[in-house]
Amino acid sequence: MTWPTQQGIFQAGDITLQSGAVLRDARLSWKAHGTLSAARDNVIVYPTSYSARHPDLEWLIGPDAILDPTRWFIVICDMFGNGLSSSPSNSTDYPTLVTVHDNVQTQRRALRDLFGIDRVACVYGWSMGALQAYHWAALFPDAVERIVVNCGVASTAIHNQVFLRGLMATLEAAPQHIGNGRFSTEPLAAKRAFGRIYAGWALSQEFYRERLHLAEGPEPNLGAPDLETFLRTGWEDRFGANPAANLYAQLVTWDAADIGANALYDGDLHRALHAIRARVLLMPGATDLYFRTADNELELPHLSHAELHPIPSIWGHRAGNPVANPEDARFIKDAVHKWLAAQHPPRWRIDTPPSNPRHATNTQPREALMPATVNRINPSTVRAPTGYNHAIEIKNPDRRVIIAGQVGVRLDGSIPDSGEEQIAQAFANLTAILAATGLTTDNLVKTTVFLTDRSLLAALRAERTKVMGDLVPASTLLFVSGLADPRFVVEIEGEAVA
């Protein structure tokens, strides 16, 4: 290496975890690449992935690689449970659950104490590292400028948990298992089965169909002479080298990952996503079976600044860690370099992966929802809103549509008897006017609602959610003594941009 490196163990002392348990004499292993700038403004945090240690991640660090140590000060943090930081293998009283939240809190403390770092330019993570990147952005919204979520999500999906709990059950079935993910001796047969199960999830069906696990398959491939050798050397041996208790502990961490599952957000995932101020690059693998593109698509509307940029590859989850795949590495490098250089990325952008990702050489971006740049602002210094946004910042709109107050009057002039029906009709009228201008409720940036009956508040909120979903505008609600017609109970004004 032609750039400076340093490494060490951060002695964190006794840590009280989210669960209330104590991780005693906690140790966080780390390694840094590059030089910290005098302003401490060139820091990239790079957390490890499942069962990985920092040497496993260093392949993508280099002047011509994905992360450039001549420009950035890159700190790799070894996750708890990986055998270098505190783990069941080196801590006799290691707690049953150490969460991603626990990891990230300790990582931030280490950066402050070791280097005086309070703010980071980026957190880059793949797989469980991506879970940690998302947690950094949600837990410290004022301290993180960008994150790269490479094959990861904000909250572990149920389908992913099915996989994880199957792996846990495989280890638990071993006769050496003595409870809570601990073992009297290493369960060798169980770990062999563990590795073979993993092989079916880490790479896609298309990958195996193209025989890319074999030396006879199209290049690049993984070079095995046959399937049995591939399973033994690529998977059994890999996981066999890890203590079963460490594997189990990190499965539990992965299973529980959720950026909203903490005292700050009280279990509200959408509120946690809305609180993120960092610029978020979502890079799912197009054929990943763990962290699906659809999961990131659901997260996207809740983020203030984000791009969805799927990796067009049939290498499944491994597309995000393409040690043996130069094409995917090049794709990630180009996207990450662009993201790190961007000063004002678009509010949202979705790059649509091609129907045959293996043969794709390019993807054409399409702007999501509107060409205007719209930032939804919900500062952490103000209590998070419910069903609306505190502020909307609009830049460079082509059109602005002002919608007069809409009441619950049908096309034939009749007025519904119930307040709930009037609310539904008022929203229907608002939606119809938007449609007449070629817009939808997605284009709304401000609403003002006048309501005469406080008991209808729940119905108003329910209808708003039904009509607008999670993409809500800034909103003001006023309770008034009456409207233009004494039979009216609601009136809704709107403003939309495009």
C-alpha distance (Angstrom), angle and dihedral (degrees) to the residues before:
residue distance angle dihedral
M1 . . .
T2 3.77 . .
W3 3.80 95.3 .
P4 3.81 129.4 72.4
T5 3.79 120.4 -91.6
Q6 3.77 134.4 -178.1
Q7 3.77 134.0 178.2
G8 3.75 141.6 -178.8
I9 3.79 149.5 138.7
F10 3.79 120.3 -82.4
Q11 3.79 108.7 -143.8
A12 3.80 102.9 -144.4
G13 3.81 98.1 174.3
D14 3.78 120.7 -147.2
I15 3.82 111.4 -12.1
T16 3.79 123.4 -162.2
L17 3.79 105.0 -142.8
Q18 3.79 131.1 -147.8
S19 3.80 88.9 -97.6
G20 3.80 91.5 56.6
A21 3.81 91.5 -111.6
V22 3.80 119.0 123.9
L23 3.78 124.9 -122.3
R24 3.78 100.9 -153.0
D25 3.78 123.3 -145.1
A26 3.79 89.8 -2.1
R27 3.79 115.9 -158.0
L28 3.79 126.6 -163.9
S29 3.80 116.9 -163.7
W30 3.80 116.8 -150.9
K31 3.79 143.2 169.1
A32 3.81 127.1 -162.6
H33 3.80 129.2 -155.4
G34 3.79 123.7 -162.6
T35 3.79 133.7 8.4
L36 3.79 125.9 -56.7
S37 3.79 109.4 -126.0
A38 3.80 120.2 -123.2
A39 3.82 89.3 -111.1
R40 3.84 91.0 47.5
D41 3.80 87.9 -131.2
N42 3.82 100.7 126.0
V43 3.81 100.9 69.4
I44 3.80 123.0 137.9
V45 3.79 117.1 -176.6
Y46 3.81 112.7 -151.1
P47 3.84 112.9 -172.5
T48 3.80 120.3 -165.1
S49 3.80 125.4 -108.1
Y50 3.82 131.4 -129.4
S51 3.83 111.7 -39.9
A52 3.83 90.4 -15.9
R53 3.78 126.5 130.9
H54 3.78 126.6 -154.9
P55 3.84 95.5 -94.5
D56 3.81 88.0 59.5
L57 3.82 90.3 60.8
E58 3.78 100.5 45.7
W59 3.82 95.3 86.2
L60 3.82 91.2 84.1
I61 3.84 94.7 51.0
G62 3.80 116.9 93.2
P63 3.81 143.2 97.7
D64 3.81 91.0 -86.5
A65 3.79 96.9 31.2
I66 3.80 135.2 88.1
L67 3.82 94.3 -80.2
D68 3.81 115.5 35.9
P69 3.84 113.8 -149.2
T70 3.82 91.4 -166.6
R71 3.82 87.9 65.7
W72 3.81 103.4 27.1
F73 3.79 137.6 45.6
I74 3.79 100.3 -132.8
V75 3.81 118.3 -163.9
I76 3.80 116.4 -167.7
C77 3.80 111.3 -157.3
D78 3.80 117.3 -158.9
M79 3.77 108.8 -135.7
F80 3.79 119.3 -124.4
G81 3.78 109.9 -94.7
N82 3.83 97.1 34.3
G83 3.82 95.1 106.1
L84 3.82 96.6 -108.7
S85 3.78 98.5 66.1
S86 3.81 118.8 43.5
S87 3.82 108.0 -49.5
P88 3.80 140.3 155.9
S89 3.81 87.3 -97.0
N90 3.80 93.0 61.0
S91 3.81 103.5 23.3
T92 3.80 116.5 61.5
D93 3.81 94.8 -160.7
Y94 3.82 97.4 41.2
P95 3.84 107.3 158.0
T96 3.80 121.6 -111.2
L97 3.82 93.1 -118.9
V98 3.79 126.2 34.3
T99 3.79 107.9 169.9
V100 3.78 132.7 -149.1
H101 3.80 85.1 -111.3
D102 3.82 89.4 58.7
N103 3.80 90.6 50.2
V104 3.78 95.5 49.3
Q105 3.80 94.7 46.3
T106 3.81 89.5 54.6
Q107 3.80 92.3 45.7
R108 3.79 92.1 54.5
R109 3.78 91.5 48.0
A110 3.81 90.0 50.9
L111 3.82 92.3 52.4
R112 3.78 91.2 50.6
D113 3.80 96.0 46.2
L114 3.81 97.5 40.4
F115 3.81 101.7 38.6
G116 3.82 108.7 8.0
I117 3.81 90.2 -114.0
D118 3.82 115.4 159.9
R119 3.79 100.0 160.9
V120 3.79 131.2 37.8
A121 3.79 128.6 -152.7
C122 3.80 92.8 -146.3
V123 3.78 144.9 -10.0
Y124 3.81 111.0 -146.4
G125 3.78 119.5 -168.3
W126 3.79 141.4 163.2
S127 3.82 122.4 -155.8
M128 3.82 107.8 -31.1
G129 3.79 86.0 6.0
A130 3.81 87.1 60.1
L131 3.81 89.8 52.4
Q132 3.79 86.9 55.8
A133 3.82 92.0 47.6
Y134 3.81 90.1 54.9
H135 3.82 90.4 48.6
W136 3.80 91.3 51.3
A137 3.81 90.7 54.8
A138 3.82 94.4 46.6
L139 3.80 98.6 42.0
F140 3.82 96.3 42.7
P141 3.83 105.4 28.7
D142 3.81 93.5 162.1
A143 3.81 94.3 48.3
V144 3.82 102.9 52.1
E145 3.81 123.4 71.3
R146 3.83 99.6 -178.5
I147 3.75 140.9 -0.5
V148 3.78 132.0 -163.1
V149 3.80 111.5 -149.9
N150 3.79 102.2 -164.2
C151 3.82 108.6 -174.4
G152 3.79 96.3 -22.3
V153 3.79 144.4 106.7
A154 3.79 141.5 -147.2
S155 3.80 93.2 -113.9
T156 3.79 128.5 19.3
A157 3.81 108.2 -105.1
I158 3.79 121.8 -126.2
H159 3.81 92.1 -116.6
N160 3.79 89.1 54.4
Q161 3.81 89.8 49.0
V162 3.81 89.2 54.8
F163 3.81 88.1 59.6
L164 3.82 93.1 44.9
R165 3.78 94.9 48.5
G166 3.78 90.2 48.4
L167 3.80 88.2 57.2
M168 3.80 90.8 47.1
A169 3.81 90.4 51.1
T170 3.81 90.2 50.5
L171 3.80 90.6 57.2
E172 3.80 92.8 41.0
A173 3.81 90.3 54.6
A174 3.80 91.2 63.1
P175 3.83 114.2 105.9
Q176 3.81 87.4 -130.5
H177 3.82 91.9 63.6
I178 3.81 110.4 109.1
G179 3.81 97.7 179.4
N180 3.81 139.6 -77.5
G181 3.79 92.5 45.0
R182 3.81 95.2 -57.8
F183 3.80 125.8 127.3
S184 3.79 136.0 -157.4
T185 3.83 90.1 -143.1
E186 3.77 133.1 -7.2
P187 3.85 110.8 -67.3
L188 3.80 96.8 -135.8
A189 3.81 97.9 175.6
A190 3.80 92.0 47.1
K191 3.79 91.4 50.5
R192 3.81 90.6 51.3
A193 3.80 89.1 53.9
F194 3.81 89.1 44.8
G195 3.81 91.2 56.7
R196 3.78 93.8 48.6
I197 3.81 92.0 50.8
Y198 3.78 90.1 49.7
A199 3.81 91.7 53.0
G200 3.80 90.6 62.0
W201 3.80 92.8 54.9
A202 3.79 104.6 37.1
L203 3.82 94.5 61.8
S204 3.79 128.2 42.5
Q205 3.77 131.3 -110.3
E206 3.81 88.5 -113.2
F207 3.80 90.3 54.2
Y208 3.79 91.6 57.9
R209 3.80 92.9 40.0
E210 3.81 88.6 57.9
R211 3.86 88.0 48.3
L212 3.79 91.9 -126.0
H213 3.79 90.4 152.5
L214 3.81 88.8 68.7
A215 3.79 132.6 72.2
E216 3.81 88.6 -126.2
G217 3.81 92.1 59.6
P218 3.81 125.1 95.9
E219 3.80 113.7 -73.7
P220 2.92 132.3 -68.9
N221 3.79 94.2 48.9
L222 3.80 138.4 144.4
G223 3.77 94.6 -105.4
A224 3.81 104.2 -131.2
P225 3.82 118.3 153.3
D226 3.80 92.7 -139.8
L227 3.80 142.4 -7.4
E228 3.81 96.4 -94.5
T229 3.78 92.6 52.1
F230 3.81 89.9 47.7
L231 3.80 92.0 52.2
R232 3.80 92.9 45.6
T233 3.81 101.0 44.4
G234 3.80 99.5 29.6
W235 3.78 99.2 42.3
E236 3.81 117.0 6.3
D237 3.80 93.5 48.9
R238 3.78 93.4 42.1
F239 3.77 96.4 54.8
G240 3.78 93.0 31.7
A241 3.80 88.7 67.1
N242 3.83 90.9 60.4
P243 3.81 123.4 80.1
A244 3.80 108.4 -107.9
A245 3.80 91.5 -130.8
N246 3.81 90.5 58.5
L247 3.80 91.9 48.7
Y248 3.79 90.3 50.1
A249 3.82 94.5 46.5
Q250 3.78 93.4 53.6
L251 3.81 91.2 46.7
V252 3.80 87.8 57.8
T253 3.82 90.1 49.3
W254 3.80 91.4 49.7
D255 3.81 93.4 46.3
A256 3.83 92.2 54.4
A257 3.82 97.3 46.1
D258 3.82 112.7 132.5
I259 3.81 125.3 140.2
G260 3.81 90.4 -149.2
A261 3.82 96.0 51.7
N262 3.79 98.7 96.8
A263 3.79 141.7 79.3
L264 3.81 91.7 -91.3
Y265 3.82 94.4 63.1
D266 3.80 102.0 16.9
G267 3.81 94.6 -137.6
D268 3.82 95.4 -49.0
L269 3.82 105.7 133.9
H270 3.80 95.1 -178.2
R271 3.79 91.4 51.2
A272 3.80 89.5 51.8
L273 3.81 91.5 50.8
H274 3.80 91.7 48.5
A275 3.81 90.0 52.4
I276 3.81 93.4 58.9
R277 3.80 111.7 107.8
A278 3.77 97.0 174.9
R279 3.79 120.9 103.9
V280 3.78 103.5 -105.4
L281 3.80 124.1 -150.1
L282 3.80 108.6 -166.2
M283 3.81 110.6 -161.3
P284 3.81 110.8 175.0
G285 3.76 120.7 173.5
A286 3.80 108.1 -109.1
T287 3.82 90.4 -130.8
D288 3.83 100.1 29.8
L289 3.81 111.6 139.8
Y290 3.83 95.3 -163.2
F291 3.79 105.0 47.1
R292 3.78 108.6 26.7
T293 3.79 125.6 -154.6
A294 3.81 86.7 -126.0
D295 3.81 90.0 63.1
N296 3.80 91.4 55.6
E297 3.82 90.2 45.6
L298 3.80 88.6 58.5
E299 3.80 91.1 50.2
L300 3.80 95.2 48.0
P301 3.84 100.2 78.4
H302 3.81 90.3 55.5
L303 3.80 94.9 55.8
S304 3.80 123.0 88.4
H305 3.81 96.7 -148.4
A306 3.77 118.2 17.0
E307 3.78 145.3 136.7
L308 3.79 126.0 -159.3
H309 3.79 108.0 -147.4
P310 3.84 111.6 169.1
I311 3.79 118.1 -157.9
P312 3.84 105.4 -118.8
S313 3.79 97.3 -136.9
I314 3.79 141.4 119.6
W315 3.82 91.6 -145.5
G316 3.80 90.5 98.9
H317 3.79 115.7 -151.3
R318 3.79 90.5 -10.0
A319 3.81 89.8 66.8
G320 3.79 86.8 83.0
N321 3.80 92.8 55.4
P322 3.81 100.4 38.9
V323 3.80 101.9 174.1
A324 3.81 90.3 149.3
N325 3.79 99.0 31.5
P326 3.82 115.5 75.6
E327 3.81 94.1 -177.7
D328 3.81 93.9 58.3
A329 3.81 90.8 41.6
R330 3.80 89.6 54.0
F331 3.81 91.1 49.4
I332 3.81 92.0 51.6
K333 3.79 93.0 44.1
D334 3.80 92.8 52.9
A335 3.81 93.2 46.8
V336 3.81 94.5 46.4
H337 3.81 94.5 45.9
K338 3.79 89.9 51.1
W339 3.80 91.4 47.7
L340 3.79 94.0 49.4
A341 3.80 90.9 49.2
A342 3.82 96.9 45.9
Q343 3.78 116.6 103.7
H344 3.79 99.9 -176.9
P345 3.81 111.7 20.8
P346 3.81 118.7 -174.5
R347 3.76 120.4 -86.3
W348 3.79 91.6 -112.1
R349 3.75 132.1 -8.2
I350 3.75 129.8 175.4
D351 3.77 122.6 -160.9
T352 3.78 107.3 -158.6
P353 3.83 113.5 -139.5
P354 3.80 115.2 -131.7
S355 3.79 121.4 -106.8
N356 3.83 89.7 -112.2
P357 3.82 103.2 38.5
R358 3.78 95.3 177.9
H359 3.78 93.5 66.6
A360 3.79 97.4 37.7
T361 3.78 118.3 118.7
N362 3.78 97.4 175.9
T363 3.80 142.3 9.6
Q364 3.77 124.6 -149.3
P365 3.82 114.4 -134.5
R366 3.76 121.3 -132.2
E367 3.76 121.3 -159.7
A368 3.79 111.7 -119.0
L369 3.77 119.0 -121.9
M370 3.80 101.2 -32.9
P371 3.82 142.4 12.6
A372 3.80 92.0 -132.6
T373 3.80 114.1 94.5
V374 3.78 106.7 -120.4
N375 3.79 122.6 -176.0
R376 3.80 118.8 -165.5
I377 3.78 106.5 -150.0
N378 3.80 123.3 -157.0
P379 3.82 108.0 156.9
S380 3.78 118.9 -153.9
T381 3.83 88.4 -128.2
V382 3.82 89.9 70.4
R383 3.80 125.3 57.5
A384 3.80 110.0 -94.0
P385 3.83 113.7 -100.4
T386 3.79 124.7 -119.1
G387 3.80 114.9 -134.5
Y388 3.80 97.6 -10.1
N389 3.83 142.4 49.3
H390 3.79 126.0 -105.7
A391 3.79 94.3 -134.7
I392 3.78 141.5 2.0
E393 3.81 122.3 -151.6
I394 3.82 114.3 -160.4
K395 3.79 123.8 -165.1
N396 3.81 126.7 -173.3
P397 3.81 101.6 -11.9
D398 3.79 116.2 -177.4
R399 3.81 93.5 -155.7
R400 3.78 137.4 21.7
V401 3.80 121.0 -164.0
I402 3.82 121.6 -166.1
I403 3.82 113.2 -160.4
A404 3.78 120.1 -158.0
G405 3.77 120.2 -131.5
Q406 3.80 110.9 -67.6
V407 3.79 120.0 -151.1
G408 3.78 132.8 -169.6
V409 3.81 98.0 -86.1
R410 3.81 120.8 134.0
L411 3.81 123.6 -135.5
D412 3.83 90.2 -99.4
G413 3.81 91.1 54.6
S414 3.79 96.0 -106.5
I415 3.80 121.2 135.8
P416 3.83 119.3 -139.5
D417 3.78 115.2 -117.4
S418 3.80 98.2 -132.1
G419 3.77 127.6 63.5
E420 3.80 90.8 -131.8
E421 3.81 91.0 56.9
Q422 3.81 91.3 48.1
I423 3.80 90.7 52.8
A424 3.80 90.8 50.5
Q425 3.81 91.1 48.2
A426 3.82 93.0 48.5
F427 3.81 90.4 53.6
A428 3.81 89.7 45.7
N429 3.81 90.1 53.5
L430 3.80 91.1 48.4
T431 3.80 90.8 50.3
A432 3.82 92.0 48.0
I433 3.80 91.9 53.3
L434 3.78 91.0 49.5
A435 3.81 89.8 50.1
A436 3.81 90.4 51.6
T437 3.81 88.3 59.5
G438 3.81 93.0 46.0
L439 3.81 93.5 -104.4
T440 3.81 137.5 112.4
T441 3.78 135.7 -151.8
D442 3.82 86.1 -87.6
N443 3.82 86.2 74.2
L444 3.81 94.2 55.3
V445 3.79 113.5 112.2
K446 3.82 100.6 168.9
T447 3.78 137.3 24.3
T448 3.78 131.6 177.9
V449 3.79 116.3 -161.1
F450 3.81 125.6 -164.1
L451 3.81 115.0 -162.8
T452 3.79 127.1 -179.1
D453 3.81 98.5 -167.7
R454 3.80 120.8 53.8
S455 3.80 90.9 -160.8
L456 3.83 88.4 68.7
L457 3.81 93.5 62.4
A458 3.80 94.1 99.0
A459 3.81 90.9 49.8
L460 3.81 90.3 49.3
R461 3.80 92.2 52.2
A462 3.80 92.7 45.8
E463 3.81 92.7 51.3
R464 3.80 91.8 45.5
T465 3.82 90.0 54.0
K466 3.79 90.7 46.7
V467 3.79 92.5 51.7
M468 3.81 101.8 35.0
G469 3.79 104.1 25.9
D470 3.77 112.5 -164.3
L471 3.81 96.6 -32.0
V472 3.79 97.5 90.0
P473 3.82 131.4 166.5
A474 3.76 131.7 -135.3
S475 3.79 105.7 -77.5
T476 3.79 142.7 -169.1
L477 3.81 122.3 -160.5
L478 3.80 121.4 -160.9
F479 3.80 127.7 -175.1
V480 3.82 108.7 -146.5
S481 3.79 135.6 -178.1
G482 3.79 94.3 -125.5
L483 3.81 149.2 -16.6
A484 3.82 134.2 -139.3
D485 3.80 92.3 -73.0
P486 3.83 116.4 37.3
R487 3.82 88.5 -135.5
F488 3.83 92.4 61.0
V489 3.81 116.4 98.6
V490 3.82 100.3 175.1
E491 3.79 141.5 32.3
I492 3.83 125.4 -178.7
E493 3.80 126.4 -164.0
G494 3.78 121.8 -169.7
E495 3.77 145.1 -170.3
A496 3.79 123.3 -159.8
V497 3.81 134.7 -178.0
A498 3.78 135.8 -163.3
